Amino acid sequence: MSKSENKVASYAIIGFGNIGKALAKAFARNGIDVSVATTHNPESFASDAAAIGPEITPATLAEAVKANVIFLAVRFESHPDVAKALPTWQGKTIVDVTNAYGVSPEELGGQPSSKFVAQAFTGGKLVKGFNHLVAAILDQDPAVHGGRRVVFLASDDDGAAAEIGALAENLGFSPIKLGGLSEGGLLVQAHGNTWGKLIFQDLIKFD
Ligand SMILES: NC(=O)c1ccc[n+]([C@@H]2O[C@H](COP(=O)([O-])OP(=O)(O)OC[C@H]3O[C@@H](n4cnc5c(N)ncnc54)[C@H](OP(=O)(O)O)[C@@H]3O)[C@@H](O)[C@H]2O)c1
């Protein structure tokens, strides 16, 4: 194992809107520290972060991307701006929570949206996931009705999928790995106007 693989994971969430806050609550609920960043000065959202818990550290984008696991919780169209924050994403795992609503297959060059995002984060390992739960559900404790809410994960890097699978479990979810981005990523990708109704389901796994 290389030195970088051996280090303790550090986490950041880029975007502190509906989904960023829902993810931050999951970290706080489980006592896991995470940095959060937007385009604004961290002081401007410090009280929102403090309301979630002491685990949540407001940060600048430049500070937040020092983490080795980075949740991308911005609108799809904002991902290139986040990608510009580092010249290379080598050694980083990016969790792509975006849904490419209203983006045509032509604009994606016929690729799954997750592959399109992965190309922007040069050198990084991308895991598509956590994107099928609406913020109001992701927000809540995933332990419900004696089971755990499912999160779907897809990646072309098995190590990164395993790393985020373990994190998902630590956050209280039940991860289901769907394979690579071309197969699994495509399965959990936003499609047109009906996709949300089909996929935003109350999926729970019973052990
Ligand atoms: N809402 C849902 O139920 C849901 C469910 C599943 C997946 N998703 C996906 O999750 C993503 C986020 O959705 P949302 O509803 O949370 O959106 P949102 O409420 O509009 O939040 C977007 C966040 O991204 C930040 N942001 C924008 N550009 C940025 C940049 N260049 N650098 C850093 N931060 C930036 C915004 O902060 P400032 O503009 O203040 O800087 C804001 O905090 C979307 O891709 C969406 O499709 C949403």
PDBQT file of the ligand as one rigid body, heavy atoms in Angstrom, charges set to zero:
ROOT
HETATM    1  N1  LIG A 301     -32.140  18.425  -4.324  1.00  0.00    +0.000 N 
HETATM    2  C1  LIG A 301     -32.305  17.105  -4.430  1.00  0.00    +0.000 C 
HETATM    3  O1  LIG A 301     -33.269  16.502  -3.901  1.00  0.00    +0.000 OA
HETATM    4  C2  LIG A 301     -31.265  16.290  -5.164  1.00  0.00    +0.000 A 
HETATM    5  C3  LIG A 301     -31.325  14.888  -5.105  1.00  0.00    +0.000 A 
HETATM    6  C4  LIG A 301     -30.296  14.128  -5.685  1.00  0.00    +0.000 A 
HETATM    7  C5  LIG A 301     -29.257  14.778  -6.350  1.00  0.00    +0.000 A 
HETATM    8  N2  LIG A 301     -29.258  16.147  -6.439  1.00  0.00    +0.000 N 
HETATM    9  C6  LIG A 301     -28.161  16.780  -7.169  1.00  0.00    +0.000 C 
HETATM   10  O2  LIG A 301     -27.285  17.351  -6.191  1.00  0.00    +0.000 OA
HETATM   11  C7  LIG A 301     -26.691  18.539  -6.713  1.00  0.00    +0.000 C 
HETATM   12  C8  LIG A 301     -26.966  19.672  -5.729  1.00  0.00    +0.000 C 
HETATM   13  O3  LIG A 301     -28.381  19.871  -5.665  1.00  0.00    +0.000 OA
HETATM   14  P1  LIG A 301     -29.001  20.861  -4.593  1.00  0.00    +0.000 P 
HETATM   15  O4  LIG A 301     -30.462  20.685  -4.671  1.00  0.00    +0.000 OA
HETATM   16  O5  LIG A 301     -28.279  20.708  -3.296  1.00  0.00    +0.000 OA
HETATM   17  O6  LIG A 301     -28.585  22.280  -5.241  1.00  0.00    +0.000 OA
HETATM   18  P2  LIG A 301     -28.530  23.708  -4.514  1.00  0.00    +0.000 P 
HETATM   19  O7  LIG A 301     -29.440  23.707  -3.338  1.00  0.00    +0.000 OA
HETATM   20  O8  LIG A 301     -28.709  24.721  -5.594  1.00  0.00    +0.000 OA
HETATM   21  O9  LIG A 301     -27.041  23.774  -3.943  1.00  0.00    +0.000 OA
HETATM   22  C9  LIG A 301     -25.944  23.900  -4.781  1.00  0.00    +0.000 C 
HETATM   23  C10 LIG A 301     -24.756  24.280  -3.927  1.00  0.00    +0.000 C 
HETATM   24  O10 LIG A 301     -23.597  24.298  -4.761  1.00  0.00    +0.000 OA
HETATM   25  C11 LIG A 301     -22.827  25.469  -4.442  1.00  0.00    +0.000 C 
HETATM   26  N3  LIG A 301     -21.982  25.811  -5.584  1.00  0.00    +0.000 N 
HETATM   27  C12 LIG A 301     -22.358  26.196  -6.825  1.00  0.00    +0.000 A 
HETATM   28  N4  LIG A 301     -21.281  26.394  -7.606  1.00  0.00    +0.000 NA
HETATM   29  C13 LIG A 301     -20.199  26.113  -6.833  1.00  0.00    +0.000 A 
HETATM   30  C14 LIG A 301     -18.809  26.128  -7.060  1.00  0.00    +0.000 A 
HETATM   31  N5  LIG A 301     -18.294  26.459  -8.261  1.00  0.00    +0.000 N 
HETATM   32  N6  LIG A 301     -17.974  25.818  -6.029  1.00  0.00    +0.000 NA
HETATM   33  C15 LIG A 301     -18.490  25.481  -4.808  1.00  0.00    +0.000 A 
HETATM   34  N7  LIG A 301     -19.806  25.440  -4.537  1.00  0.00    +0.000 NA
HETATM   35  C16 LIG A 301     -20.655  25.763  -5.531  1.00  0.00    +0.000 A 
HETATM   36  C17 LIG A 301     -23.888  26.489  -4.102  1.00  0.00    +0.000 C 
HETATM   37  O11 LIG A 301     -23.337  27.489  -3.311  1.00  0.00    +0.000 OA
HETATM   38  P3  LIG A 301     -23.285  29.058  -3.717  1.00  0.00    +0.000 P 
HETATM   39  O12 LIG A 301     -23.988  29.208  -5.052  1.00  0.00    +0.000 OA
HETATM   40  O13 LIG A 301     -23.964  29.726  -2.580  1.00  0.00    +0.000 OA
HETATM   41  O14 LIG A 301     -21.844  29.331  -3.785  1.00  0.00    +0.000 OA
HETATM   42  C18 LIG A 301     -24.869  25.654  -3.288  1.00  0.00    +0.000 C 
HETATM   43  O15 LIG A 301     -24.455  25.579  -1.941  1.00  0.00    +0.000 OA
HETATM   44  C19 LIG A 301     -27.322  18.756  -8.099  1.00  0.00    +0.000 C 
HETATM   45  O16 LIG A 301     -26.450  18.259  -9.080  1.00  0.00    +0.000 OA
HETATM   46  C20 LIG A 301     -28.605  17.937  -8.045  1.00  0.00    +0.000 C 
HETATM   47  O17 LIG A 301     -29.026  17.491  -9.329  1.00  0.00    +0.000 OA
HETATM   48  C21 LIG A 301     -30.217  16.914  -5.851  1.00  0.00    +0.000 A 
ENDROOT
TORSDOF 0
